[in-house]
Amino acid sequence: MEKLRVNENCIGCGLCAAQYDKYFTINDEGFSEVIKEVIDEEDKKELLNIVEACPGEAIVIEEEK
């Protein structure tokens, strides 16, 4: 199972939340936060595009062990 997460490199640009609010929101500190960790297979291609577009390289998809 693959999981989505945002690391400490987040610069708070809001691109991910604006593009995919099913998975991301902006928290009280102004940084991105994952609201749905487990990735639905039909959303993976779009999420990979968001991972690549993140200017802080803060969004990662990890394989849960």
Buried (B, 14 or more C-beta within 10 A) or exposed (E): EBBBEBEEEBBBBBBBBEBBEEBBBBEEEEBBBBEBEEBEEEBEEEBEEBBEEBEBEBBEBEEEE
